[in-house]
Amino acid sequence: MRILVACITLLLLTSCDRSTELPDCVDAKSPKDYGKFIVNPTTGLAQHVSGSVWYRCMAGQSFRGKKCLGQPLELTKAEADSYLRDFSHKTGERWRLPTKNEFKEILETSCDNPPLNPNVFPMIEVKNFWLSDKPWLQNASFACAIFLFQGSTSCRQAIQLQQPILMVRD
């Protein structure tokens, strides 16, 4: 009986591990591979095949050449919402946080760390990024975010945490 319990325990503990190691996306993508995106090389915008248009850098950075320059901002949820209002006003276009589903559409499945195409989104950090989805408990103290190592999401992120954002044109 002890051997059976030990075997079951061992199986449960090892089943939580990743079944395959994926390469880092920076190493896995060839330099001209934009995947499911059409990129504008001068404006810093990329349109996904789904139709969503993304700014290619984290908030606080500007796109120049093939790079994101400047220091990315880490913002509370309220600061992120304010930043998006200001950015929308300055650009004359409405920008917002992506939804979980929009983010999931752009995630790469053949690589991770982060699971984004580095030719489309250069120098994206592996951190939690704010999402526009509302927590299912409707608790005003929490918001949703996606962790960019493998793309896992959580709607239990304290709104006072400072996290970067990516922007989608509305």
CYANA upper distance limits for C-alpha pairs under 8 A (distance plus 0.5 A):
  1 MET  CA      5 VAL  CA      6.82
  2 ARG  CA      6 ALA  CA      6.58
  3 ILE  CA      7 CYS  CA      6.58
  4 LEU  CA      8 ILE  CA      6.68
  5 VAL  CA      9 THR  CA      6.55
  6 ALA  CA     10 LEU  CA      6.57
  7 CYS  CA     11 LEU  CA      6.64
  8 ILE  CA     12 LEU  CA      6.67
  9 THR  CA     13 LEU  CA      6.68
 10 LEU  CA     14 THR  CA      6.66
 11 LEU  CA     15 SER  CA      6.45
 12 LEU  CA     16 CYS  CA      7.52
 13 LEU  CA     17 ASP  CA      8.32
 22 LEU  CA    110 SER  CA      7.11
 22 LEU  CA    111 CYS  CA      5.55
 22 LEU  CA    112 ASP  CA      6.79
 23 PRO  CA     27 ASP  CA      7.31
 23 PRO  CA     28 ALA  CA      6.77
 23 PRO  CA    110 SER  CA      8.12
 23 PRO  CA    111 CYS  CA      5.57
 23 PRO  CA    112 ASP  CA      6.90
 24 ASP  CA     28 ALA  CA      6.76
 24 ASP  CA    111 CYS  CA      5.94
 24 ASP  CA    112 ASP  CA      5.53
 24 ASP  CA    113 ASN  CA      5.75
 24 ASP  CA    114 PRO  CA      7.56
 24 ASP  CA    115 PRO  CA      8.25
 25 CYS  CA     29 LYS  CA      6.52
 25 CYS  CA    108 GLU  CA      8.48
 25 CYS  CA    110 SER  CA      8.39
 25 CYS  CA    111 CYS  CA      5.34
 25 CYS  CA    112 ASP  CA      5.86
 25 CYS  CA    113 ASN  CA      7.01
 25 CYS  CA    114 PRO  CA      7.10
 25 CYS  CA    115 PRO  CA      6.71
 25 CYS  CA    116 LEU  CA      7.23
 25 CYS  CA    117 ASN  CA      6.90
 25 CYS  CA    118 PRO  CA      7.15
 26 VAL  CA    117 ASN  CA      8.07
 26 VAL  CA    118 PRO  CA      6.24
 28 ALA  CA    111 CYS  CA      7.24
 29 LYS  CA     33 ASP  CA      6.88
 29 LYS  CA    117 ASN  CA      7.62
 29 LYS  CA    118 PRO  CA      7.94
 29 LYS  CA    119 ASN  CA      8.29
 31 PRO  CA    119 ASN  CA      6.91
 32 LYS  CA    119 ASN  CA      7.56
 33 ASP  CA    119 ASN  CA      7.30
 34 TYR  CA     38 ILE  CA      7.53
 34 TYR  CA     39 VAL  CA      7.98
 34 TYR  CA    117 ASN  CA      7.43
 34 TYR  CA    119 ASN  CA      6.51
 34 TYR  CA    120 VAL  CA      6.51
 35 GLY  CA    117 ASN  CA      7.89
 36 LYS  CA     48 HIS  CA      6.28
 36 LYS  CA     49 VAL  CA      6.15
 36 LYS  CA    106 ILE  CA      8.45
 37 PHE  CA     46 ALA  CA      6.58
 37 PHE  CA     47 GLN  CA      5.87
 37 PHE  CA     48 HIS  CA      4.94
 37 PHE  CA     49 VAL  CA      6.63
 37 PHE  CA    120 VAL  CA      7.92
 38 ILE  CA     46 ALA  CA      6.13
 38 ILE  CA     47 GLN  CA      5.69
 38 ILE  CA     48 HIS  CA      7.03
 38 ILE  CA     49 VAL  CA      8.32
 39 VAL  CA     44 GLY  CA      8.08
 39 VAL  CA     45 LEU  CA      6.57
 39 VAL  CA     46 ALA  CA      4.74
 39 VAL  CA     47 GLN  CA      6.82
 39 VAL  CA    120 VAL  CA      7.51
 40 ASN  CA     44 GLY  CA      6.65
 40 ASN  CA     45 LEU  CA      6.04
 40 ASN  CA     46 ALA  CA      6.62
 41 PRO  CA     45 LEU  CA      8.26
 41 PRO  CA     65 GLY  CA      7.69
 41 PRO  CA     66 LYS  CA      7.89
 42 THR  CA     63 PHE  CA      8.34
 42 THR  CA     64 ARG  CA      7.78
 42 THR  CA     65 GLY  CA      7.56
 43 THR  CA     63 PHE  CA      7.72
 44 GLY  CA     55 TYR  CA      6.43
 44 GLY  CA     56 ARG  CA      5.98
 44 GLY  CA     57 CYS  CA      7.97
 44 GLY  CA     62 SER  CA      8.29
 44 GLY  CA     63 PHE  CA      5.70
 44 GLY  CA     64 ARG  CA      8.11
 45 LEU  CA     53 VAL  CA      7.12
 45 LEU  CA     54 TRP  CA      6.17
 45 LEU  CA     55 TYR  CA      5.33
 45 LEU  CA     56 ARG  CA      6.28
 46 ALA  CA     53 VAL  CA      6.09
 46 ALA  CA     54 TRP  CA      5.77
 46 ALA  CA     55 TYR  CA      7.03
 46 ALA  CA     56 ARG  CA      7.02
 46 ALA  CA    120 VAL  CA      7.42
 47 GLN  CA     51 GLY  CA      6.58
 47 GLN  CA     52 SER  CA      6.22
 47 GLN  CA     53 VAL  CA      4.84
 47 GLN  CA     54 TRP  CA      6.82
 48 HIS  CA     52 SER  CA      5.94
 48 HIS  CA     53 VAL  CA      6.84
 48 HIS  CA     54 TRP  CA      8.32
 48 HIS  CA    106 ILE  CA      7.91
 50 SER  CA    105 GLU  CA      8.48
 52 SER  CA    102 GLU  CA      8.15
 52 SER  CA    168 VAL  CA      7.35
 52 SER  CA    169 ARG  CA      7.63
 53 VAL  CA    168 VAL  CA      6.15
 53 VAL  CA    169 ARG  CA      5.94
 54 TRP  CA    166 LEU  CA      8.10
 54 TRP  CA    167 MET  CA      6.35
 54 TRP  CA    168 VAL  CA      5.05
 54 TRP  CA    169 ARG  CA      6.78
 55 TYR  CA    166 LEU  CA      7.36
 55 TYR  CA    167 MET  CA      6.07
 55 TYR  CA    168 VAL  CA      6.90
 55 TYR  CA    169 ARG  CA      8.23
 56 ARG  CA     63 PHE  CA      7.71
 56 ARG  CA     68 CYS  CA      8.35
 56 ARG  CA    120 VAL  CA      6.82
 56 ARG  CA    121 PHE  CA      5.43
 56 ARG  CA    122 PRO  CA      7.73
 56 ARG  CA    166 LEU  CA      8.19
 57 CYS  CA     61 GLN  CA      6.42
 57 CYS  CA     62 SER  CA      7.07
 57 CYS  CA     63 PHE  CA      6.96
 57 CYS  CA     68 CYS  CA      6.13
 57 CYS  CA    121 PHE  CA      6.74
 57 CYS  CA    122 PRO  CA      7.50
 57 CYS  CA    123 MET  CA      8.40
 57 CYS  CA    124 ILE  CA      7.73
 57 CYS  CA    166 LEU  CA      7.37
 58 MET  CA     68 CYS  CA      8.44
 58 MET  CA     72 PRO  CA      6.17
 58 MET  CA     73 LEU  CA      7.92
 58 MET  CA    124 ILE  CA      7.53
 58 MET  CA    164 PRO  CA      7.15
 58 MET  CA    165 ILE  CA      6.26
 58 MET  CA    166 LEU  CA      5.62
 58 MET  CA    167 MET  CA      8.13
 59 ALA  CA     72 PRO  CA      6.26
 59 ALA  CA     73 LEU  CA      6.30
 59 ALA  CA    164 PRO  CA      7.33
 59 ALA  CA    165 ILE  CA      6.24
 59 ALA  CA    166 LEU  CA      6.74
 59 ALA  CA    167 MET  CA      7.90
 60 GLY  CA     70 GLY  CA      7.21
 60 GLY  CA     71 GLN  CA      6.58
 60 GLY  CA     72 PRO  CA      5.22
 60 GLY  CA     73 LEU  CA      5.62
 61 GLN  CA     68 CYS  CA      6.34
 61 GLN  CA     69 LEU  CA      5.85
 61 GLN  CA     70 GLY  CA      5.23
 61 GLN  CA     71 GLN  CA      6.41
 61 GLN  CA     72 PRO  CA      5.99
 61 GLN  CA     73 LEU  CA      8.40
 62 SER  CA     68 CYS  CA      5.98
 62 SER  CA     69 LEU  CA      5.84
 62 SER  CA     70 GLY  CA      7.08
 63 PHE  CA     67 LYS  CA      6.28
 63 PHE  CA     68 CYS  CA      5.09
 63 PHE  CA     69 LEU  CA      6.75
 64 ARG  CA     68 CYS  CA      6.76
 64 ARG  CA     69 LEU  CA      7.31
 66 LYS  CA    119 ASN  CA      8.49
 66 LYS  CA    122 PRO  CA      7.91
 67 LYS  CA    122 PRO  CA      6.55
 67 LYS  CA    123 MET  CA      8.01
 68 CYS  CA    122 PRO  CA      6.93
 68 CYS  CA    123 MET  CA      7.35
 72 PRO  CA    164 PRO  CA      7.40
 73 LEU  CA    163 GLN  CA      8.17
 73 LEU  CA    164 PRO  CA      6.25
 73 LEU  CA    165 ILE  CA      8.32
 74 GLU  CA    162 GLN  CA      5.41
 74 GLU  CA    163 GLN  CA      4.88
 74 GLU  CA    164 PRO  CA      4.90
 74 GLU  CA    165 ILE  CA      8.03
 75 LEU  CA     79 GLU  CA      5.86
 75 LEU  CA     80 ALA  CA      5.96
 75 LEU  CA    161 LEU  CA      7.86
 75 LEU  CA    162 GLN  CA      4.82
 75 LEU  CA    163 GLN  CA      5.63
 75 LEU  CA    164 PRO  CA      6.60
 75 LEU  CA    165 ILE  CA      8.38
 76 THR  CA     80 ALA  CA      6.56
 76 THR  CA    159 ILE  CA      6.44
 76 THR  CA    160 GLN  CA      5.48
 76 THR  CA    161 LEU  CA      5.79
 76 THR  CA    162 GLN  CA      4.93
 76 THR  CA    163 GLN  CA      6.90
 77 LYS  CA     81 ASP  CA      6.81
 77 LYS  CA    130 TRP  CA      7.64
 77 LYS  CA    143 ALA  CA      7.95
 77 LYS  CA    159 ILE  CA      5.65
 77 LYS  CA    160 GLN  CA      7.11
 77 LYS  CA    161 LEU  CA      7.98
 77 LYS  CA    162 GLN  CA      8.00
 78 ALA  CA     82 SER  CA      6.75
 78 ALA  CA    159 ILE  CA      7.93
 79 GLU  CA     83 TYR  CA      6.49
 80 ALA  CA     84 LEU  CA      6.71
 80 ALA  CA    165 ILE  CA      7.72
 81 ASP  CA     85 ARG  CA      6.88
 81 ASP  CA     96 ARG  CA      8.32
 82 SER  CA     86 ASP  CA      6.79
 83 TYR  CA     87 PHE  CA      6.48
 84 LEU  CA     88 SER  CA      6.43
 84 LEU  CA     95 TRP  CA      6.48
 84 LEU  CA     96 ARG  CA      6.45
 84 LEU  CA     97 LEU  CA      8.35
 84 LEU  CA    167 MET  CA      8.47
 85 ARG  CA     89 HIS  CA      6.67
 85 ARG  CA     94 ARG  CA      8.32
 85 ARG  CA     95 TRP  CA      7.99
 86 ASP  CA     90 LYS  CA      6.68
 87 PHE  CA     91 THR  CA      6.60
 87 PHE  CA     95 TRP  CA      7.70
 88 SER  CA     92 GLY  CA      6.20
 88 SER  CA     93 GLU  CA      5.65
 88 SER  CA     94 ARG  CA      5.25
 88 SER  CA     95 TRP  CA      5.92
 89 HIS  CA     93 GLU  CA      7.53
 89 HIS  CA     94 ARG  CA      8.07
 93 GLU  CA    169 ARG  CA      7.68
 93 GLU  CA    170 ASP  CA      8.21
 94 ARG  CA    169 ARG  CA      6.42
 94 ARG  CA    170 ASP  CA      5.84
 95 TRP  CA    167 MET  CA      6.69
 95 TRP  CA    168 VAL  CA      6.09
 95 TRP  CA    169 ARG  CA      4.94
 95 TRP  CA    170 ASP  CA      5.98
 96 ARG  CA    132 SER  CA      8.14
 96 ARG  CA    167 MET  CA      6.14
 96 ARG  CA    168 VAL  CA      5.97
 96 ARG  CA    169 ARG  CA      6.88
 96 ARG  CA    170 ASP  CA      7.02
 97 LEU  CA    130 TRP  CA      7.47
 97 LEU  CA    131 LEU  CA      6.01
 97 LEU  CA    132 SER  CA      5.61
 97 LEU  CA    165 ILE  CA      7.64
 97 LEU  CA    166 LEU  CA      7.15
 97 LEU  CA    167 MET  CA      5.78
 97 LEU  CA    168 VAL  CA      6.56
 98 PRO  CA    102 GLU  CA      6.44
 98 PRO  CA    103 PHE  CA      6.81
 98 PRO  CA    131 LEU  CA      5.98
 98 PRO  CA    132 SER  CA      6.25
 98 PRO  CA    166 LEU  CA      7.80
 98 PRO  CA    167 MET  CA      6.89
 98 PRO  CA    168 VAL  CA      6.18
 99 THR  CA    103 PHE  CA      6.76
 99 THR  CA    131 LEU  CA      5.95
 99 THR  CA    132 SER  CA      5.64
 99 THR  CA    133 ASP  CA      6.07
100 LYS  CA    104 LYS  CA      6.56
100 LYS  CA    131 LEU  CA      6.80
100 LYS  CA    132 SER  CA      8.06
100 LYS  CA    133 ASP  CA      7.08
100 LYS  CA    146 ILE  CA      7.94
100 LYS  CA    153 THR  CA      8.01
101 ASN  CA    105 GLU  CA      6.71
102 GLU  CA    106 ILE  CA      7.35
103 PHE  CA    107 LEU  CA      7.02
104 LYS  CA    151 GLY  CA      7.87
106 ILE  CA    116 LEU  CA      7.42
107 LEU  CA    115 PRO  CA      5.87
107 LEU  CA    116 LEU  CA      5.84
107 LEU  CA    117 ASN  CA      8.35
107 LEU  CA    151 GLY  CA      7.60
108 GLU  CA    112 ASP  CA      7.50
108 GLU  CA    115 PRO  CA      5.43
108 GLU  CA    116 LEU  CA      6.01
108 GLU  CA    117 ASN  CA      7.27
109 THR  CA    115 PRO  CA      7.53
111 CYS  CA    115 PRO  CA      6.21
112 ASP  CA    116 LEU  CA      7.57
112 ASP  CA    149 PHE  CA      6.56
112 ASP  CA    150 GLN  CA      6.03
113 ASN  CA    126 VAL  CA      6.96
113 ASN  CA    148 LEU  CA      7.25
113 ASN  CA    149 PHE  CA      4.95
113 ASN  CA    150 GLN  CA      6.92
114 PRO  CA    124 ILE  CA      7.85
114 PRO  CA    125 GLU  CA      7.67
114 PRO  CA    126 VAL  CA      6.15
114 PRO  CA    148 LEU  CA      5.59
114 PRO  CA    149 PHE  CA      5.22
114 PRO  CA    150 GLN  CA      6.95
114 PRO  CA    151 GLY  CA      8.29
115 PRO  CA    148 LEU  CA      7.12
115 PRO  CA    149 PHE  CA      7.00
115 PRO  CA    150 GLN  CA      6.32
115 PRO  CA    151 GLY  CA      7.21
116 LEU  CA    120 VAL  CA      8.34
116 LEU  CA    121 PHE  CA      7.28
117 ASN  CA    121 PHE  CA      6.57
117 ASN  CA    122 PRO  CA      8.40
118 PRO  CA    122 PRO  CA      5.23
118 PRO  CA    123 MET  CA      7.39
118 PRO  CA    124 ILE  CA      8.08
125 GLU  CA    148 LEU  CA      8.05
126 VAL  CA    147 PHE  CA      7.62
126 VAL  CA    148 LEU  CA      5.36
126 VAL  CA    149 PHE  CA      6.06
127 LYS  CA    147 PHE  CA      6.09
127 LYS  CA    148 LEU  CA      6.00
127 LYS  CA    149 PHE  CA      7.83
127 LYS  CA    163 GLN  CA      7.99
127 LYS  CA    164 PRO  CA      8.10
128 ASN  CA    145 ALA  CA      6.39
128 ASN  CA    146 ILE  CA      5.82
128 ASN  CA    147 PHE  CA      4.73
128 ASN  CA    148 LEU  CA      6.73
128 ASN  CA    163 GLN  CA      6.63
128 ASN  CA    164 PRO  CA      7.62
129 PHE  CA    145 ALA  CA      5.71
129 PHE  CA    146 ILE  CA      5.81
129 PHE  CA    147 PHE  CA      6.93
129 PHE  CA    148 LEU  CA      8.00
129 PHE  CA    163 GLN  CA      6.27
129 PHE  CA    164 PRO  CA      5.77
129 PHE  CA    165 ILE  CA      5.72
129 PHE  CA    166 LEU  CA      7.73
130 TRP  CA    143 ALA  CA      8.14
130 TRP  CA    144 CYS  CA      6.69
130 TRP  CA    145 ALA  CA      4.87
130 TRP  CA    146 ILE  CA      7.15
130 TRP  CA    163 GLN  CA      7.14
130 TRP  CA    164 PRO  CA      7.34
130 TRP  CA    165 ILE  CA      6.17
130 TRP  CA    166 LEU  CA      8.44
131 LEU  CA    143 ALA  CA      8.13
131 LEU  CA    144 CYS  CA      5.83
131 LEU  CA    145 ALA  CA      5.47
131 LEU  CA    146 ILE  CA      7.40
132 SER  CA    144 CYS  CA      7.46
133 ASP  CA    143 ALA  CA      7.98
133 ASP  CA    144 CYS  CA      6.43
134 LYS  CA    138 GLN  CA      7.23
134 LYS  CA    143 ALA  CA      6.74
134 LYS  CA    144 CYS  CA      6.95
134 LYS  CA    155 CYS  CA      7.91
135 PRO  CA    139 ASN  CA      7.27
135 PRO  CA    142 PHE  CA      7.28
135 PRO  CA    143 ALA  CA      6.25
135 PRO  CA    144 CYS  CA      6.63
135 PRO  CA    155 CYS  CA      5.52
135 PRO  CA    156 ARG  CA      7.74
136 TRP  CA    155 CYS  CA      8.01
141 SER  CA    158 ALA  CA      6.36
141 SER  CA    159 ILE  CA      6.27
142 PHE  CA    155 CYS  CA      7.16
142 PHE  CA    156 ARG  CA      5.85
142 PHE  CA    157 GLN  CA      5.68
142 PHE  CA    158 ALA  CA      5.09
142 PHE  CA    159 ILE  CA      5.70
143 ALA  CA    155 CYS  CA      5.76
143 ALA  CA    156 ARG  CA      6.60
143 ALA  CA    157 GLN  CA      5.76
143 ALA  CA    158 ALA  CA      6.93
143 ALA  CA    159 ILE  CA      6.32
144 CYS  CA    153 THR  CA      7.66
144 CYS  CA    154 SER  CA      6.02
144 CYS  CA    155 CYS  CA      4.24
144 CYS  CA    156 ARG  CA      6.89
144 CYS  CA    157 GLN  CA      6.51
145 ALA  CA    153 THR  CA      6.19
145 ALA  CA    154 SER  CA      6.05
145 ALA  CA    155 CYS  CA      6.76
145 ALA  CA    157 GLN  CA      7.14
146 ILE  CA    151 GLY  CA      6.48
146 ILE  CA    152 SER  CA      6.15
146 ILE  CA    153 THR  CA      4.73
146 ILE  CA    154 SER  CA      6.92
147 PHE  CA    151 GLY  CA      5.83
147 PHE  CA    152 SER  CA      5.86
147 PHE  CA    153 THR  CA      6.60
148 LEU  CA    152 SER  CA      7.72
157 GLN  CA    161 LEU  CA      7.83
